[in-house]
């Protein structure tokens, strides 16, 4: 029976997850960066991009018999490794396997939450302080935020909400 190599959480420099991933792979470590797909708009163009599921973190697989973890600390893009005292804390392999399964199935993707919603239509707030209020959808800021015109205490108020907190009324 083959022994399962432990995984460790690696803390990266800001926005250097991919750099750290490439450099760890180049050093023959197993490395995994869980990502989700989302749509971004820039200069009137929309495109699908991959973003890290856990910003500034990735996983490194280390065979304790033949590999040392300390060289990871000097890898370009890496800021540190999650430790308890002086020793790195292993991440159970089941967690990494589960993350891979969910990512492969596209369960983390944030692509089409708003496609069915049209500007000017009535929407119902499904979560938060304004739950069950109905308002008019004014703006789709990005994949995660929307602006809704709600009537609160007799006044019309522009409110920014999480896109997952609304549905068609």
C-alpha positions in Angstrom: 0.0 0.0 0.0 1.4 3.4 -0.9 1.8 6.0 1.8 -0.1 9.2 1.3 2.1 12.3 1.0 0.9 15.1 3.4 -0.2 18.5 2.1 0.7 21.8 3.7 -0.8 25.2 3.4 1.6 27.7 1.9 1.1 31.5 2.4 2.1 33.5 -0.6 3.0 37.2 -1.2 0.0 39.4 -2.4 -1.2 38.3 -5.8 1.7 35.9 -6.2 -0.1 32.6 -6.0 0.6 31.6 -9.6 4.3 32.6 -9.3 4.6 30.5 -6.1 2.8 27.6 -7.8 5.1 27.6 -10.8 8.3 27.8 -8.7 7.2 25.1 -6.3 6.4 22.8 -9.3 9.8 23.7 -10.8 11.4 22.5 -7.6 9.6 19.1 -7.9 7.1 19.7 -5.1 3.5 18.7 -5.7 1.5 21.9 -5.6 -2.2 22.7 -5.9 -3.9 26.1 -6.2 -7.7 25.8 -5.9 -9.4 28.3 -8.3 -12.8 29.4 -9.3 -13.9 30.9 -12.7 -15.6 34.3 -12.8 -16.4 36.9 -15.4 -14.6 40.3 -15.2 -15.4 43.4 -17.2 -12.7 45.8 -18.3 -12.9 48.5 -21.0 -16.3 47.3 -22.1 -15.1 43.7 -22.6 -16.1 40.7 -20.6 -13.9 37.7 -20.2 -13.8 34.6 -18.1 -10.8 34.4 -15.7 -9.5 32.0 -13.0 -9.1 33.4 -9.5 -7.6 31.7 -6.4 -10.3 30.3 -4.2 -8.2 31.2 -1.1 -6.3 34.4 -1.9 -2.6 34.2 -0.8 -2.8 30.4 -0.1 -2.0 27.2 -2.0 -1.1 23.7 -1.0 2.2 21.9 -1.3 2.7 18.2 -1.1 5.9 17.1 0.6 7.4 13.7 0.8 9.0 13.8 4.2 11.4 11.0 3.4 13.1 12.7 0.4 12.0 16.4 0.6 12.5 19.1 3.1 9.9 21.8 3.7 12.3 24.7 4.6 13.3 25.4 0.9 9.7 26.4 0.4 10.3 29.4 2.5 12.8 30.8 0.1 10.7 30.1 -3.0 9.9 33.1 -5.2 6.3 34.2 -4.4 6.1 32.4 -1.1 5.8 34.3 2.2 5.6 31.4 4.6 4.1 28.1 5.5 1.3 27.5 8.0 3.0 26.3 11.2 2.3 25.4 14.8 5.5 26.5 16.5 8.4 25.4 14.4 6.7 22.6 12.5 4.4 22.9 9.5 0.8 21.8 10.1 -0.3 19.1 7.7 -3.6 19.5 5.9 -5.6 16.2 5.7 -5.4 14.8 2.2 -9.2 14.3 2.2 -9.6 18.1 2.3 -7.3 18.6 -0.7 -9.1 15.8 -2.6 -12.5 17.2 -1.8 -11.4 20.7 -3.0 -10.2 19.2 -6.3 -13.4 17.3 -6.8 -15.6 20.4 -6.2 -13.3 22.5 -8.4 -13.4 20.0 -11.3 -17.2 19.9 -11.0 -17.3 23.7 -11.3 -19.0 24.2 -8.0 -16.9 27.2 -7.0 -17.5 29.0 -10.3 -19.2 32.4 -10.2 -20.4 32.8 -13.8 -24.1 33.1 -14.3 -25.7 34.3 -11.1 -27.1 37.4 -12.7 -27.7 36.5 -16.3 -31.4 35.9 -15.7 -31.8 39.4 -14.1 -32.5 42.4 -16.2 -32.0 46.1 -15.3 -35.3 47.7 -14.2 -37.0 44.5 -13.2 -38.4 43.8 -9.7 -36.3 41.7 -7.4 -36.8 40.3 -3.9 -34.1 40.4 -1.3 -33.5 36.9 0.1 -31.0 37.5 2.8 -29.7 40.2 5.1 -31.2 43.2 6.8 -33.6 43.9 3.9 -34.8 40.3 3.5 -38.3 40.0 1.9 -38.2 43.6 0.6 -39.0 44.1 -3.1 -37.1 46.7 -5.2 -36.0 47.6 -8.6 -32.7 46.4 -10.0 -30.7 49.4 -11.0 -27.2 48.2 -11.6 -25.1 45.1 -12.0 -21.7 46.2 -10.5 -19.9 42.9 -11.1 -20.5 39.2 -10.5 -20.8 39.7 -6.8 -22.6 43.0 -6.3 -25.8 44.7 -7.5 -27.5 48.0 -6.7 -31.2 47.8 -5.9 -33.7 50.7 -5.3 -35.6 49.8 -2.2 -38.4 51.6 -0.3 -37.3 51.9 3.3 -39.2 53.9 5.9 -41.1 55.7 3.1 -38.0 56.7 1.2 -36.4 55.3 -2.0 -32.9 54.2 -1.1 -30.1 52.9 -3.4 -28.7 49.8 -1.8 -25.7 47.8 -2.8 -26.2 44.0 -2.1 -24.5 40.7 -2.7 -25.8 39.3 -6.0 -26.6 36.0 -4.3 -29.0 37.8 -1.9 -31.6 38.6 -4.6 -34.0 36.8 -6.9 -36.6 37.8 -9.4 -39.8 38.9 -7.8 
